[in-house]
Amino acid sequence: MEFKYCPNCGKRLDEGDMAEYKRVWKCDCGMELFNNVATAVGLLIKMPDGKILFERRAKEPRKGFLAFPGGFCDPDETAEEACERECMEEIGVKPGSLKYIASFPNTYTFRGIQYKTCDLFFEAKIPEGAKLKAQESEVESFEPRFVRNAEELEKLPLAFESARKTLEKYIEKNEEIK
């Protein structure tokens, strides 16, 4: 993210006002604005037939690509609470048995602004026979897919690189179990 003016005094900022690897903007008025990452969650849900549940995104960024159910954490919300809320909103089912998998950095570009995120991924279960209900503004369709090896992973039109890295880790873990 870039700021052209100080949000405190309105002074025009230049490249010299950016410090510490573009993490903080500093103004002569004393204002320091930190460019911290946003926290997001994703749920890897394995269906009873062994397929992984994906959503086809109904909006930008990356409209039409596949993603896990998930989204940004709200203020004062834990990652686990965000998993439950996002899952209820997007698929209409409360997840159970949340198990942390991994975290990866991601870049989320929305309306021309790049947001840096730290995406936390969890494996989750949903009750057998649960009826999925898509949140129309977010989810075009549900697309369960097998992702058992690198070849199947390569064929997926994934929206975000962090999801690809999570699936690589998931495949690796499952190959170790075999």
N, C-alpha and C positions, 0 to 999 in steps of 0.2 A: 504494500500500500504506500502511496506517496501523498504528502500534503504539500500544498503550495503556500499556505498561509498558516501562521500560528493560530490554533483554536482559542488561545487566551487573549492575545493582544492584536492579532490581525496582521503582524509584520510578515512581509513576503520572505519565505524561507528559500535558501539556495542549497546546493549540494554540500556545502561546508557545514550546514546545520545538522546533517545526518552523521551520527557517530556510531561507534561500536558495531561494525558490520551490519549497518542498516537496522539496528534494533531499537534505537532511540533517537527521537528528534529533540534538539535542544534549541531554545530561543534565548535571546538576550534578556527577555523579561523574566527568565527563571523557569519558564514552563519546560517540563520534560515529558514527552509522550512516548511511551514504550510500545513497540510493535511486537506484541506477544502473539503466540499462535492460538488458534481456536481449537477446542476439543470436540471431536466427533466420534461416534460409535457406529459399528457395523455388526450385524448378526449373521453368522454362518449357521444356517438352519438345515440340518440333514433330515430329509423326509424319510418315512418308513421304507420306501423302495430304494434308499441309498442315494437318491439325487439330492442336490443342494438347491435350495430355494433362491431364485433370483427374481428381481423386479426389473421390468423394462421401464426406464425412466420416462415420465410423462412431461418433463420440463427441463429447461436448461439449468445448469450446464450439462452437456453430454446427453441431451434428449435422445431417446431411442436406444441407448446403450444399456447394458445390464449392470445392476448393482445389488448389493446386499440391502435388506431392510436396515434402516438406520438414519442418522442425521446428527445435527449439532446438539451438544449438551446445553441446556438452559442454565442461566445463573443459579447458583445454590443447589444444583442437581448433581448427584453422583453419576458416574458412567453407567452403573447398573440401573439406576432410575431412568436415565436417558434411554437405555436399551428397552426397558419395559414400555415407556411412553411412546417411543418411536415405533416399536413393533405394534402396539395397540392402534396407533394412528394409521400406519401404512398397510398393515395386513389384517387388523381387526382381531388379533389373538394375542393373549398375554404369554410371553415366553417363559419357560421354566429352565431350571438347571443351567444357569449362565456359568460358563467356564471361560476364563481369559485365555486367548490364544497368543496375541502379539500386538504391538503398536508399530505404526509406520508413519513417517512424514508424508504429507500430500500437499498439492497445490490445487486450490478450488477457485476457478475463475468464474465470477458471477458479474454480469453486466460490465465487463471490461476491467473489473478490479480483481487482482490476485490476492486471495487469502491463503496464508500458510496455516495448515492444520496438523494436528497430531491425531491420527485416527486409531482408536482402540477397538480391537476386534474380539468378539466373544462367540463361542460356540453355544448354541441354544437349542432347546427342544420345544416343540409345541405339542399340545395334547393330540393323541391319535384321533383322527376323524374330525379335527377342527376345521371349520369352514372359513376359508380365507376371504376377506372382503377388502378389495383394493381401495385406497384413498385416491379418488380420481384425479385430484390435482397433482399428485406425486407419482402414481403408479399406473402405467398404461396397461400392463398385464403381468401375470406371474409366469415364470418360466423355469420350472425345475430342470436341472441339467446334471448329468453325470460329470464329475471332475475327479477322475481316479488316477490320472497321469498327465504328464507334460503335454502330450498330443491333444488331449481333450481340453486342457487349459488354454492352449494356443489358439483354439478355434473360437473361444468366447470373446464377444465384443464388449469387453469390460469398460465401464465408465472411468474407473480410477485405478491408477497404478498401485495404490496401497492395497486394494482388494486383490490384485494379481499376486502381490508379494505374500499376502495372507494365505491365498490358495496354494502357492508354492510350499509354504511352511506346512500347511495342512496335509498336502500330498506326501511330503517328506516324512511327517510324523506317522502317517498311515502305512507307508512303505516299511518303516522301522518295526511296526507292530506285526506285519505279516511274517 
